[in-house]
């Protein structure tokens, strides 16, 4: 009786489970049908119907139709197409792809007509969609307007197929035709600026002196007909590259950069880009020209129609930061939806974030280089010393086990693998209960110094050390800081400096070289970039520290109307000569020969101007308490081909007499280049930043959650 009752219960359970499965399956199919109906009803059909009567392109991306033009009869064409098997998985996949395509057009409609928040969410969701074919991207690209295109272009890792190729991109132009167009445009720009830019006039007179402007095209046309002799001038790519460099220099003057668009320069620059497609240096010049033009956001439609949005997206994803940063700056300047009042003028580089971010920026970090430096020169990662010994020394391993005489590649790879295994065994034996002393630890400190001087020894620490040695960065503020501290905006400032007045200068730009004029210029540029609206930390090397002090003192004297002093939280000085440098200590006879520049003359040791600036800086700190961190070099820098040792900044000059002070065993050029993230030069800066920014990680939103976060009326 008990066995029969047990079997009966089993039958009841099976029947109940089967019913649950059937009911659940029906409910799931019903929900899918309801969602499909809601999605189909939510999109306005007139968005697509407007495009149907004016179809211009038919995209076929199916290998089954590769022989479509080989047949003349319909039955032969149909017989060549294999019949698809309509399996359940195939049906579900086709339904999901069809749903993704429908959602893509609905997201595009929301991006075009929604509010600012919904528009941003729709663009993120649109970029995250999968299963879109190439012709879907092209069709969406045809439906984009300039405003939506530039917003979509600034989405991280955006698909470049969302942007159409430039008009007439397939047309091939000859080099001399492009050269003629470039020459005519340079003549036009010189006439528009009323010959007030001597550099442009000098270039035209030097490079095109044998080519009369009024007979340039006529002589060339007669040559093609065999009725005249070709001009003696050689039209080569090097001359065209020189023209691009001259045009870039002319566009640096903001009042003249918009004239390039009026002269029809955007399509011409696209032709030049096609010629120098694989020349990174020319692409960098073109990116700088477009970046200078981007300050005039009223020309967004012209830039969009010329096809430059897609090109800027490709360049912004380049691994070469000399190309990606100017391209990203151009896109940021053109994106009026995000920061309408914030622009990044020439020499102000946005290092992070290069793309749109939904995280709220809470701190600005501004980097300024020193004499003869630059954003992409000063802030590089220092080369690691090959003789540095780790947990296990590979040199000892090679000599100790008797493989020192093997020099072929296979043996070297074997020794590397063996050294790696021995390191792992040593790491497992030592464990993780220890501390790692930071590189570049100070040789001497003052009483206010507080470190940190070590980091905890664990797997995360050792993995970062190994990764930094394997992957070298071209700009550590751009690559390291955003990963270690969230919610930052990192800005790099460039300014031209010279050692001698013999160096050729632009007559227009070369006038403002003094500290006072430079301070006024860059305060204006940084205010345009939004500096002063949130807490700021200044990081400066050598002469850059003097420029920061001058800007802060000038703002302080003017009542700090822009809140720059009020919002300054800390200043990090890397070998800043507060009391001058020996580099300017030249005898009178030497000065007559060398003719030192204004920058060098202002750096004279114990200069009255520098001492007065420093005293005013100390007075400003009494009203605005700012955290000061100073590093000083202790090694001499080897200069000239003869490797003459010279210490640019002494410890006495690098010590401002306030804040924390550290003497580091590095020379003047490497004092601002940490070898890794575990360098004291970097960890101290990181310690300062983390005190002003919360370190919790921001939560990433998945594409599915992005879709459900959109307004309910869409679904």
C-alpha positions, 0 to 999 in steps of 0.5 A: 500500500505504501509503495502504491501511494508513493508511485501515486505521489510521483505521478502527481508531481510529474503531472504538476511539473508538466503543467507548470512547464506548459503554462510557463512556456505559453506565458513566455511566448505571450510576453514575447508577442506583447513586447514585439507588438509594443516595439512595433507600435512605438516607432513612428512609421513615417520616419522610414517611409520618408526614405522609401521613395528616395532610395539611393543605395541597395546594400547586398551583404549575402554570399548567396547573391555573389553570382546574381549578375551571372544569370539572365533568367529568374528560374536560374537565379532562384535555383542558385540560391540554397534553401535555408533550413528553418530550425528553431534556433535559426528562427529565434536568431532571425527574430532577435536580429530583426528586433535589434534592427527595429530598435536601432531605428527607434533609438535613432529617432529618440536621439534626434527628438528626445531630451538631453538625458534620453538622447545620451542614453539612446546613443549609448544603446545604439552603439551597443547593438549587435547583429547589425549588418553593414547596410544598416550602419550605412542607412543609419549614417545617411539619416544622421544630422550633424548634431547627432553625428558629433554626439555619436562620434564621442561615444567610447569605441563607436563603430566607424560605419555609423559615418559616411565616407566623404563626398566624391571620396572615390574620385582620384586626383593627380598630385599637381591638381591638388598642388594647384588648389593648395597654392590658390588657397594659400594665396587667398588666405594671404589676401584675406588677412591683408598680408599681415602674416609674414610667415605665410608671405615668406613661404609663398615667395620662397616656394612659389617664386618661379610660378606666377599666380595668374598663369599657374592653371593656364600653363598647366592646361597648355602643357597637357595639350602639348602647346607649352612647356611645363613650368620649371617648378617640381610638384612633389609630395614634399612641397605639398607637405610643406604647404600643409605645415604652413597652413597648420601654422596659419590656422594657429591664429584663431582669427584666421582659422575660419578663413580656411573653411570660407576658402573651401579648404575642408574638401581640399584637406580631405584630398590631401589626407587621401594622398598621405593616408599612411603618413602619420606626421601629415595626419597629425598636421591635418588633425591640428588644423581641424582642431584649430578650426573646431573652435568655430562651432558654427561651422559644424555643418560644413565639417560634417558635410565634408566627411571629417567626423568619421575621419576624426573618429578613426584618428581619435582611436589611434594608438599614437597620442600625437594624433588621437589627442588633437582629433579628440579635442576637435570632437570635444569642441564641436560637441555643443550638447555636452559642454556648450561653454567649454572649449579647448583652445590651441595648446590646451590638450584634453588628455582625459576623458577623450570621449563622453563620460556619464561620470561627474568630473570632480577634480581637474588636474593640469600639467605644465612642462618646462623649458623646451618641453611638451605634453608628449615629451615631458610626461613620458614614462622613464626607461627602466634600467636593464640592470635592475634586479627583481625577485630572481636575477636572470643574469644569475640564473644564466651564469649559475646553471651553466647556460652562459655560452648559449647565444642562439634565439631558441636558447634565449627563449628557454632561459627566459621561460626558466627564469619566469618559472623560478620567479614564480616559485620564489614568489610562492615561497615568499608569500604575500606578507611583505611590503615593496619599497617604492622606486625613486625613494627620497634621499633627503626630506624635510620635517613636513614630509609624510610619504608614502614610501612603500606599498603592500606586497600582494598579487595586485601590486606585483601584477601592476609592476610586471605590467608597467614594465611590459607596456610602456606609456607615452603619457603617464598622466593620460594612461595611469591617472584615470585608472587609479583615480576616478572622476578626473579631468586631465589637461595638458598645457603646451607653450613654446620656449627657446634657448636663444633669440637666434631661433627663428620665431613667428613675428606675430607669436614671438612678441609675447614670450615674457612671463607676464604676457604668457600668464595673461594668455594662458589664464584666458585659455584655461578659463575657456577650458573651464578651469576654476569651476571645480577643485584643481591640482597643478602639476608642473615641471621646471619653468612650468611651476613659475608660470603656475605661480605667476598665474595664481599671483595675478589672479590673486591680485585681481581679487580672484574673480574667476575662483582659480585660487579659491579652487586650487587644492594642491601644487606639485613642483618637479624641480621648479627653480623658485630662486633661478637656475644656473642655466641662465648664468652666462657671462656678458661676452657669452650672452652677446654670442648666444643671445639668450631668449627672454625665457632664459633671461628670466631664469637667472639665479637670484633674479629680483623678479623671481624673488619678488614673485616668490614672496608674493606667492607666499603672501597668497598662500596665507590667504589661500592655504594650498598644499605644496609638494616639491621634488628636487633633483640631485643628479647632474644632467648630461647635456651636449654630445660631449655629455657634460654634467650640469645640474639645472636646479639646485636643492636650495632653489627647488625648495620653496620653503613651504610644504613637503620637500623631497630630494630625489636621485634623478636628473632634471629630465627624468625627475618628472618621468616615473619608471612605473606606477610604483615610483615615489614620484607617481605614488605621492601625486596619487596620494594627493589626488585620492584625498580630494576624490572618492576612490570607489569604482563607478558602476558600468551599465550593461547594454540591456539595462541601458535599453530598459532605462529608456523612457517607458513610452518607447516600449 
